[in-house]
Every structure is written in structure tokens, then in C-alpha cells.
Amino acid sequence: MNASVPAAKPDAFAMTFKLSHTQALGVMVLATLLWSMAGVVSRQMTHAQGFEVTFWRSLFTLASLSLLLPLLKGRALLASLPWRDTTFWLSGVCWSVMFTAFMLALTMTSVANVLITMAMGPVFTALLSRFVGGRRLAIHTWLAIVVAGMGMAFMFVAQVQVNDGQHLQGMLVALAVPVAGAIQWNLTHHQQAADYPADFMPAIAIGALLSSLFTAPLAFPGVASGSDLAWLAVLGLFQLAVPCLLAVWAAQVLKSHEVALLALLEVLFGIAWAWWGAGEAPDVTVVVGGALVLGALALNEVASWRVSNE
């Protein structure tokens, strides 16, 4: 069903549990906290590697969403899907790229390197929003992006290992995540601005399905142990399915650049998880960079709140 058709009304779940701006901020922070578990959990696996890790995580995500989406959407789930809407399928492709590139990159380089590379997200999101979507960004948002970028630069200097070819390859793979994410959040914002917005939560399941199909030929014969599969099941449900649903829910209220800036918290949470659970202690430069990022996020949200209440 096309999103522009009047019959495609918002589902009961979205109407009943419409988030306020403050609630959406909290939901998005929770989503980033759950996302950030990937690095430390991946370090607990002993046998699974490469495409096999990506395949199983995506498959467990698909299984989790097959249970969660019907619970959230009810019997009208299949009938309400915007099958003819090309942006719905593009959203699914974006999710599949993010699912595949992120986990694959974690098997090639350090947690910090992957997360720092992903911090390019706000820049790509803002550029797409401004030059493709035609939306003007407030000066305080541009300043926040610049300051957050400076914080990422500090962390980059401390963490990136430029003399290792595999590390650089891993970072190039990770770069696909913020590019796909920028497209995804701008698509979501565009859809929510429509007269009859389509529900893009099921696109997450499309992404998990595509990621599983893409990586299956390269994942076998597998070497994952039973404990590896258990950890990947945890990732599929709690690190991917649940937080992605939360992020799409929050993105129905937040602006695309707000989502991208809040997603930077995954960098800080992820490095903290890796430090605590895998012994990857951050350099003092990472601490300074993290302070800049948090400061930029806080100031941008305060400025946005003041503007919205003028």
C-alpha cells in the first residue's frame, strides 16, 4: 500500500503511545545504550568470525522481529505494510547495510576504531538534510556538529592504528554504516512529514532478512560454538531488534540531525563497555573527546528546546 493513499492511517500503537520530545530523547538514549553492547559482546565469542558473525546476528534479529512486530502491530501488520512504497524498500536496504557492515567491521578492527568511524553520521545526515532535503539547519546545530567532530578527532588520534592494513580495511567497511544511517534517518523524517506517514518499523525486518541472505553463502561452513550462538542470539534481540524499534519510534518525533547527534552516544557507551568488559582501556585523549561530544549534544538540545519554546 502506498504511503500517499488516504487509507494508510497510522497504526494504533503509534497513535496511543505518541512520544513527547523529551520522551523521544530518552528512548533514543536507551537505544544507543543497547546498540553499544555489540563490541564487548563480540569479544566474548571464541570461534565465530567474519561473515558468520554477521549472518547469525541478522538471523536472530529477524527471528526476534518476527515475534515483536506482530505483538506491537497486531493483525493489521501485513495489510498495513507499504509494499509499493520504494522508500520502504530503500529503508530496508539501508538497515541491511548497517547490520552487515557494522558487525563485519568489528571482526576486522578494534571497537573504538569502528565506533569512531561511525561518528561521521551527523555530518552525512546534516549534509543530506540540507542539500538533498532542502532543510535549513540552525546555527547551533552546525556548531554542535563541528564541536562533536572535534571530539571525534581527539579520539581518532588516540585510537586509529594507521600502520595496519586490516585496521584500515575495517574502518572503510565501517564507513558504510554512517552513510546508510544518514539516508535512513532522512527517509524516516521525510515519511513522518507526509499527510499519511508510512510505518517503517517493519523495514528493520526487511534489513535483517537481506543481511542474512547476503552473508549466508559466505558464512558456511561455520565454526561457531554453542556459546557463540548464545551470545549472537543476545545481540540479535537486545542489541539490534529492540533498540532499532526504539530508534524508529523516537525518530517519529525527533529531527534527523537530532537522531544522528544522539547516536554519537553509542561511541561513548561502546568504548566504556569495551573498557569494562574486554580490557580495551581508552586513552586520555578519548576522555577529552568524549567530553566535547557530550557537551555538544547537551548544548544543542538546550538550544533546540529554547527555540521551540519561543
C-alpha positions in Angstrom: 0.0 0.0 0.0 1.4 3.4 -1.0 2.1 5.9 1.8 0.2 8.6 -0.1 -3.1 6.6 -0.1 -5.5 8.1 2.5 -6.4 4.6 3.7 -2.9 4.1 5.1 -3.6 5.6 8.6 -1.0 5.4 11.4 -1.4 2.2 13.4 -3.0 2.1 16.9 0.3 1.6 18.6 1.9 4.8 17.3 -1.3 6.8 18.0 -1.7 5.6 21.5 1.9 5.8 22.5 2.9 9.0 20.8 6.1 10.3 22.4 6.8 13.8 23.6 10.1 15.3 22.6 11.6 14.7 26.0 10.4 11.1 26.0 11.8 10.6 22.5 15.2 11.8 23.7 15.1 9.2 26.5 14.1 6.4 24.2 16.9 7.3 21.7 19.5 7.3 24.5 18.3 3.9 25.6 18.6 2.7 22.0 22.2 3.8 21.8 23.0 2.2 25.1 21.7 -1.2 23.8 23.4 -0.7 20.5 26.7 -0.1 22.2 26.8 -3.7 23.7 27.9 -5.1 20.3 31.7 -4.6 20.8 32.1 -6.0 24.2 29.7 -9.0 23.5 31.6 -9.8 20.2 34.8 -10.0 22.2 33.2 -12.9 24.3 32.9 -15.2 21.3 35.7 -17.8 20.8 35.1 -19.3 17.4 32.7 -17.4 15.2 34.2 -14.8 12.8 33.7 -12.7 9.8 30.5 -13.2 7.8 29.4 -16.0 10.1 29.0 -13.5 13.0 27.0 -11.1 10.8 24.8 -13.9 9.4 23.8 -15.3 12.8 23.2 -11.9 14.4 21.0 -10.9 11.5 19.1 -14.2 11.5 18.5 -13.9 15.3 17.3 -10.3 14.7 14.9 -11.5 12.1 13.5 -14.2 14.4 13.2 -11.6 17.2 11.3 -9.1 15.0 9.0 -11.9 13.7 7.8 -12.1 17.3 8.0 -8.5 18.3 6.3 -6.8 15.3 3.1 -8.8 15.5 2.9 -8.0 19.2 3.3 -4.3 18.5 1.2 -4.1 15.4 -1.4 -6.8 15.8 -3.4 -8.5 13.0 -3.1 -5.4 10.7 0.7 -5.8 10.3 0.8 -7.4 6.9 -2.1 -5.4 5.5 -0.6 -2.1 6.6 2.8 -2.7 5.1 3.6 -0.1 2.3 4.7 -2.7 -0.2 4.5 -0.3 -3.1 6.4 2.5 -1.5 10.0 2.5 -2.8 11.3 4.4 0.2 10.1 1.5 2.4 12.4 -0.9 0.5 15.2 1.6 0.4 14.9 1.9 4.2 15.2 -1.9 4.4 18.3 -1.8 2.2 19.8 0.8 4.5 19.2 -1.3 7.5 20.8 -4.3 5.8 23.9 -2.3 5.0 24.2 -1.1 8.6 23.7 -4.6 10.0 26.2 -6.2 7.7 29.0 -3.6 7.7 29.0 -2.9 11.4 29.4 -6.5 12.6 31.9 -7.3 9.8 34.0 -4.3 10.7 34.1 -5.4 14.4 35.8 -8.6 13.3 38.5 -6.6 11.4 39.5 -3.8 13.8 39.0 -2.5 17.3 35.7 -1.5 18.9 36.9 2.1 19.2 38.0 2.3 15.5 34.6 1.1 14.3 32.7 3.5 16.6 34.8 6.5 15.8 34.3 5.9 12.1 30.6 5.7 12.7 30.7 9.1 14.3 30.7 10.6 10.8 27.0 10.0 10.9 25.9 13.5 11.9 28.0 15.1 9.2 26.4 12.9 6.4 22.9 13.3 7.9 23.2 17.1 8.1 24.6 17.3 4.5 21.8 15.1 3.1 19.2 17.1 5.1 20.5 20.4 3.9 21.5 19.8 0.3 19.1 16.9 -0.7 16.1 17.5 1.6 16.4 21.3 1.3 16.0 21.8 5.1 17.9 24.6 6.8 19.8 23.7 9.9 20.1 26.1 12.9 23.5 27.6 13.6 23.7 25.9 17.0 23.2 22.5 15.2 26.1 23.2 12.9 28.2 24.3 15.8 27.3 21.1 17.7 28.3 19.0 14.7 31.7 20.9 14.5 32.4 20.5 18.2 31.3 16.8 18.2 33.6 16.3 15.2 36.5 17.9 17.1 35.8 15.4 19.9 35.9 12.6 17.5 39.2 13.9 16.1 40.7 13.7 19.5 39.5 10.1 19.9 40.7 9.3 16.3 44.3 10.4 17.1 44.3 8.1 20.2 42.7 5.0 18.7 43.3 4.6 15.0 46.1 2.3 14.0 47.2 3.7 10.6 50.1 1.2 10.1 47.9 -1.9 10.0 46.2 -2.6 6.7 43.4 -4.7 8.1 42.5 -2.0 10.6 42.2 0.5 7.7 40.0 -2.0 5.8 37.8 -2.5 8.8 37.3 1.3 9.1 36.4 1.5 5.4 33.8 -1.2 5.9 32.5 0.7 9.0 32.2 3.9 6.9 29.2 2.3 5.1 27.3 2.4 8.4 27.0 6.2 8.8 26.4 6.7 5.1 23.4 4.2 5.2 22.3 5.7 8.6 22.2 9.2 7.2 19.9 8.0 4.3 17.8 6.0 6.8 17.1 8.9 9.2 16.4 11.4 6.4 13.9 8.9 4.9 12.2 8.4 8.3 11.9 12.2 8.8 10.6 12.7 5.3 7.9 10.0 5.8 6.8 11.4 9.1 6.2 14.8 7.4 3.8 13.2 5.0 0.0 13.6 5.3 -0.3 9.8 5.9 3.1 8.6 7.2 4.0 5.0 6.5 5.2 2.8 9.3 8.8 2.0 8.8 9.4 -0.3 11.7 8.8 -3.5 9.6 11.7 -2.2 7.3 14.0 -3.3 10.1 12.9 -6.9 9.5 13.5 -6.4 5.8 17.0 -5.3 6.5 17.7 -8.3 8.8 16.4 -10.6 6.1 18.5 -9.1 3.3 21.6 -9.1 5.6 21.0 -12.8 6.3 20.6 -13.6 2.6 23.7 -11.6 1.6 26.0 -13.2 4.1 24.7 -16.8 4.2 26.8 -18.0 1.2 30.0 -16.7 2.9 29.1 -17.9 6.5 29.3 -21.6 5.9 30.8 -24.0 6.8 30.6 -22.3 10.1 32.8 -22.8 13.2 30.6 -21.0 15.8 30.4 -22.8 19.2 27.2 -23.2 21.2 28.2 -20.3 23.5 29.0 -18.1 20.4 25.4 -18.7 19.1 24.0 -17.8 22.5 25.9 -14.5 22.5 24.8 -13.8 18.9 21.2 -14.5 20.0 21.5 -11.9 22.7 22.9 -9.5 20.2 20.0 -10.2 17.8 17.3 -9.5 20.3 18.7 -6.9 22.8 21.4 -5.2 20.7 19.6 -5.0 17.4 15.9 -5.8 17.3 14.8 -3.9 20.4 16.9 -0.8 20.0 16.2 -0.4 16.3 12.5 -0.5 17.0 13.1 2.1 19.8 15.1 4.3 17.4 12.5 4.3 14.7 9.9 5.1 17.3 11.9 8.1 18.6 12.7 9.2 15.0 9.0 9.8 14.5 9.3 12.7 16.8 13.0 13.8 16.7 14.5 15.6 13.7 17.0 13.7 11.6 20.1 15.6 12.8 18.9 15.2 16.5 18.8 11.4 16.0 22.3 11.4 14.4 23.8 13.6 17.2 22.2 11.4 19.9 23.5 8.3 18.1 27.0 9.6 18.9 26.4 8.4 22.4 26.9 4.9 21.1 30.6 5.8 20.6 31.0 6.7 24.3 28.9 3.9 25.6 30.6 1.4 23.4 34.1 2.4 24.4 33.1 2.3 28.0 31.6 -1.2 27.6 34.8 -2.4 25.8 37.0 -0.9 28.6 34.9 -2.6 31.3 34.2 -5.9 29.7 37.1 -6.5 27.3 40.0 -4.6 28.8 40.3 -2.0 25.9 41.2 1.0 28.1 40.7 4.4 26.4 43.5 6.9 26.2 43.2 10.3 28.0 42.5 11.8 24.6 39.4 9.7 24.3 38.2 11.1 27.6 38.7 14.6 26.4 37.0 13.9 23.1 34.1 12.3 24.8 33.6 15.3 27.0 33.4 17.5 23.9 30.8 15.2 22.3 28.6 15.2 25.4 28.9 18.9 25.7 28.0 19.5 22.1 24.9 17.2 22.5 23.8 18.9 25.7 24.2 22.4 24.3 22.4 21.6 21.1 19.4 20.1 22.9 19.2 23.1 25.3 19.3 25.5 22.3 16.7 23.4 20.4 14.4 23.4 23.4 14.7 27.2 23.8 14.0 27.8 20.1 10.9 25.5 20.2 9.5 27.4 23.2 10.0 30.9 21.8 
